[in-house]
Amino acid sequence: MQHLPRNISIDWLRFQVLSYRPNILKQIQEIIGLPFEKKEQQSKDPRDTNFMFANKIWHEAYEFQGSLMAMRYPASGAFDESYAYYVDLKGSLVSTLNFHQVSELLYSCQFELEFIANRIDIALDFPLGVPRLSMRNWESFVEDGLLFGYRTVRRISNTGSTKDFTTVYLGSRESSRFVRIYEKNINGIDYDRLEVEFKRDRAESIMKELANCSVSDFPEFLNGFVFGELKFVRQRQDVEFFKRYIYGPITVPRLILHLDIEKSILFIGRHCATLAMLQEFMGVERFDKFIQSQLASGKLRMKPRHRTILENAKFLGVTAFGVFLMLAQTPGAIAGGLTCPAPVPLSFQMSQKFPIDIVNPTAAEQAYFDNIGDGCFQINAGLEFERICLPGMIVNALKPFVIMGLGIKFIFSD
């Protein structure tokens, strides 16, 4: 029997810490290395400066793209009481942490006065099976008592415009283990995902083990823990398929940070047909005035969360070239037919400009470009040099998006 390869990742991490030290959150932020920002109280009552998370009151809270950290002070005048800390890291953030960071985070926090594990999700992504893993007869497995420890199963099917998605839930969400089996698309590739949500005692067991075992053992340990919770009590022909999933080569996926501003850019890309329709209806001049008036109104209506998204994108180095690639991957988002009209001399001189390398032509090469008009230049995207049309052509192609303030700065800079 051929065993299936799998990608393994931690998809959620939530815990609490009690400590006499007042600087635990600073230490955690240094380990994570992402710009958490202090939350401001949204209550209309200025006397209410507290936050409510995990059914508890916290005096300070910090947020980054939905992930939270919070702190509660000791009672006033109490010298023998500890500080309380709450850490809730969602999948979009945990996916940016390598196992060394996870190990350091858990190891350092478990040395404090008390460590309380709340939740850890472990996700396994498999190549597509036939049928899909979520389409197996899980209802029959539970009803016939084949699957040890699970008495409930629920299936939800969502019919979309292009694809149908099915999710199977095993167990109760309130229990210490909860299984999700669904279809997952990661960077354009479809997978069958098996994800187990561990809470309370099971979460504590996993986190303590991760804090003390070698980082090189993380993948095998996590894989074993998942399948330790999914066992068939007896064999039957229709459950033989599951043996392929239990064992197999394990891969740790590449770390990726998906910023909120990228979601905003993709949102604009999905609505580019509406923008084109409005431009044809209004005419270019009236449409440009309309866009400018909307931008002016939008700047006045920007809330703190918009400013935070913008500052995070600047801090973490979202480049105009990255914006260009995201728009280029959105069907219809960029005018087609961008071609380089003539070959470019090969003797380019390079200079480093973080976070991308841009070619600076020599005087002779610049004269060559001047003669042929809009030509080509190359950008080092990290792996190899990509042929990109000159800024004049890019400006024309991206004009609607530049007008809307997407921050494509390198076009206008030296």
SVG drawing of the C-alpha trace seen along z (x, -y; Angstrom):
<svg xmlns="http://www.w3.org/2000/svg" viewBox="-26 -65 54 71">
<polyline fill="none" stroke="black" stroke-width="0.4" points="0.0,0.0 1.4,-3.4 1.3,-5.9 0.4,-9.5 2.8,-12.4 1.5,-15.2 2.2,-18.8 2.0,-19.4 1.4,-22.7 0.1,-24.2 -3.0,-26.2 -4.0,-27.8 -2.3,-28.4 -4.0,-29.8 -2.8,-29.8 -2.6,-31.8 0.3,-32.5 0.6,-33.7 3.8,-35.4 5.2,-37.9 7.1,-39.5 5.4,-42.5 7.2,-42.2 6.0,-38.8 4.2,-40.3 7.3,-42.2 9.2,-38.9 6.6,-37.1 6.5,-39.9 10.3,-39.7 10.0,-35.9 7.1,-36.3 8.7,-39.4 5.4,-40.9 4.1,-44.4 1.3,-43.9 -0.4,-47.2 -2.0,-48.3 -5.8,-48.3 -7.8,-51.3 -11.0,-50.8 -14.0,-51.3 -16.5,-51.8 -18.4,-55.1 -17.9,-55.3 -14.3,-56.8 -14.2,-55.2 -14.3,-51.8 -10.7,-50.9 -11.0,-47.1 -11.2,-44.4 -13.1,-41.1 -11.4,-37.9 -11.9,-34.3 -14.6,-35.4 -12.2,-37.4 -11.3,-41.1 -8.0,-42.4 -6.4,-45.8 -4.2,-45.9 -4.7,-44.3 -2.5,-44.1 -3.7,-43.0 -2.2,-41.9 -4.6,-40.8 -7.1,-39.2 -4.5,-37.5 -4.5,-38.9 -2.3,-39.2 -3.7,-40.7 -2.5,-41.5 -4.3,-41.8 -2.6,-43.7 -2.6,-42.4 -5.2,-43.9 -4.3,-47.4 -1.9,-47.2 -1.5,-43.4 2.2,-42.5 1.8,-38.7 -0.5,-38.5 0.7,-37.7 0.2,-39.3 -2.1,-37.3 -1.4,-37.0 -3.6,-35.8 -2.1,-34.7 -4.4,-33.8 -2.6,-33.3 -4.7,-32.4 -3.7,-30.2 -2.8,-33.2 -0.2,-34.2 1.0,-30.8 1.7,-29.9 4.4,-32.6 6.3,-31.0 8.8,-28.2 9.0,-25.4 12.0,-27.0 9.9,-30.0 7.0,-27.9 9.3,-25.8 11.0,-29.0 7.6,-30.5 6.1,-27.5 9.4,-26.7 9.9,-30.3 6.2,-30.6 6.1,-27.2 8.8,-28.4 6.5,-31.0 4.4,-30.6 1.5,-28.8 0.9,-27.8 -2.7,-27.2 -3.1,-25.6 -6.4,-26.4 -6.2,-25.3 -3.9,-24.0 -5.0,-23.0 -2.9,-20.6 -3.5,-20.5 -2.4,-17.8 -2.8,-18.5 -2.8,-15.6 -2.8,-15.3 -6.3,-14.8 -7.8,-11.4 -10.4,-9.7 -12.9,-10.2 -12.0,-13.2 -11.3,-12.5 -14.4,-14.6 -16.6,-12.5 -15.9,-9.2 -18.8,-7.7 -18.0,-9.1 -21.6,-9.0 -21.5,-5.2 -18.2,-4.9 -19.6,-6.7 -23.1,-5.0 -21.5,-1.5 -19.2,-2.3 -16.0,-1.8 -14.4,-5.1 -13.2,-5.0 -14.4,-7.8 -16.8,-9.7 -20.5,-9.5 -21.6,-12.5 -20.8,-13.5 -22.0,-16.5 -21.6,-17.3 -22.0,-20.7 -22.0,-21.3 -21.6,-24.7 -22.5,-25.2 -20.5,-28.0 -20.4,-29.6 -17.5,-27.6 -16.9,-24.8 -18.8,-22.8 -17.2,-22.5 -17.9,-19.9 -16.8,-19.9 -17.2,-16.9 -17.1,-17.5 -16.4,-14.6 -17.2,-15.0 -18.4,-18.0 -16.9,-21.5 -17.1,-21.7 -15.1,-18.5 -11.3,-18.3 -10.9,-17.2 -12.8,-18.2 -12.0,-17.0 -12.6,-18.8 -12.2,-17.2 -12.5,-19.6 -11.1,-20.8 -8.3,-23.4 -6.8,-25.5 -3.3,-26.8 -1.6,-29.1 -3.7,-27.7 -3.3,-24.0 -6.1,-21.9 -5.6,-19.6 -7.6,-17.3 -7.2,-18.7 -7.5,-16.8 -7.5,-19.1 -7.8,-18.3 -8.7,-21.0 -7.3,-20.1 -8.4,-21.9 -7.8,-21.8 -6.0,-18.6 -5.1,-17.4 -3.8,-20.8 -1.7,-21.0 -0.2,-17.6 0.8,-18.6 2.2,-22.0 4.3,-20.7 5.7,-18.0 6.5,-20.5 8.3,-22.7 10.6,-19.9 11.2,-17.8 13.7,-18.5 12.4,-20.8 13.4,-18.1 10.9,-15.7 8.0,-18.2 6.6,-16.9 6.6,-13.2 5.2,-14.0 2.3,-16.1 1.4,-13.6 1.4,-10.8 -0.8,-12.8 -3.4,-13.5 -3.7,-9.8 -3.6,-8.8 -7.1,-10.5 -8.4,-8.8 -8.6,-5.1 -10.8,-2.5 -11.6,0.2 -12.0,3.0 -11.2,3.5 -13.7,3.4 -13.2,3.1 -14.5,-0.5 -12.0,-1.7 -8.9,-0.2 -8.2,-3.5 -7.3,-5.2 -4.1,-3.2 -2.6,-5.3 -3.1,-8.5 -1.6,-7.3 2.0,-6.9 3.9,-8.7 6.6,-11.3 6.0,-14.6 6.8,-18.0 6.7,-21.3 5.2,-23.9 6.9,-27.1 6.2,-30.0 3.9,-32.6 2.5,-35.8 -0.8,-37.0 -1.3,-40.6 -4.7,-42.2 -3.7,-44.8 -3.3,-42.0 -6.9,-41.0 -7.9,-44.6 -5.9,-44.6 -7.5,-41.3 -10.9,-42.7 -10.3,-45.5 -9.1,-43.0 -12.3,-41.0 -14.3,-44.1 -12.2,-45.5 -15.1,-44.6 -17.3,-47.0 -14.7,-49.7 -14.4,-49.2 -18.2,-49.3 -18.4,-52.6 -15.6,-54.2 -17.3,-53.3 -20.6,-54.6 -19.1,-57.9 -16.3,-58.5 -12.7,-58.9 -12.8,-62.5 -16.0,-62.1 -14.8,-58.7 -11.4,-60.1 -13.2,-62.9 -15.6,-60.4 -12.6,-58.2 -10.8,-61.3 -13.9,-62.4 -14.4,-58.9 -10.8,-58.8 -11.1,-62.2 -14.2,-60.9 -12.5,-57.7 -9.5,-59.4 -11.8,-61.2 -13.6,-58.0 -10.5,-55.9 -10.6,-54.3 -7.7,-53.2 -7.9,-49.7 -7.2,-51.0 -4.2,-52.9 -3.0,-49.8 -3.3,-47.7 -1.3,-50.4 1.4,-50.6 1.8,-46.8 2.2,-46.6 4.9,-49.3 6.6,-47.7 6.7,-44.3 7.8,-45.4 4.9,-44.9 6.4,-46.1 4.8,-47.6 6.2,-44.6 4.3,-42.3 1.2,-44.4 1.8,-44.1 2.1,-40.3 -1.1,-40.0 -3.0,-42.1 -1.5,-40.2 -2.8,-36.9 -6.4,-38.3 -8.2,-37.6 -9.0,-40.8 -7.4,-43.0 -4.7,-44.3 -4.9,-45.3 -3.7,-42.5 -1.1,-42.6 1.8,-44.1 4.8,-43.1 8.3,-44.3 8.8,-45.8 12.5,-45.1 15.3,-43.0 17.3,-44.7 21.1,-44.9 22.5,-42.3 25.2,-44.5 23.1,-45.8 24.7,-47.2 23.0,-46.2 22.5,-48.1 20.8,-46.7 17.5,-48.4 15.8,-46.5 13.4,-44.7 13.8,-44.3 16.6,-44.7 16.0,-47.2 18.2,-47.4 19.8,-50.8 20.7,-51.2 24.0,-52.8 24.1,-55.9 24.3,-53.9 21.5,-51.7 19.4,-54.7 20.0,-56.2 18.8,-52.9 15.6,-53.1 15.0,-56.7 15.2,-55.7 12.8,-52.8 10.4,-54.5 8.8,-52.1 11.2,-49.2 11.9,-46.6 13.8,-46.2 14.3,-43.3 13.4,-42.9 15.0,-40.3 12.0,-38.6 14.1,-36.5 14.7,-33.4 15.5,-34.8 15.2,-37.9 11.8,-38.7 11.3,-40.7 9.0,-43.7 7.8,-46.5 9.1,-50.0 7.2,-52.1 5.4,-54.1 3.6,-51.1 2.9,-49.9 1.5,-53.2 -1.0,-53.1 -2.0,-49.5 -2.4,-50.2 -3.7,-53.7 -7.1,-52.9 -5.3,-51.2 -2.7,-53.9 -5.5,-56.5 -7.1,-54.4 -4.0,-54.8 -2.7,-51.3 0.8,-52.5 2.7,-51.6 5.5,-53.9 8.5,-52.6 6.9,-53.7 7.4,-57.3 10.6,-57.1 14.2,-56.8"/>
</svg>
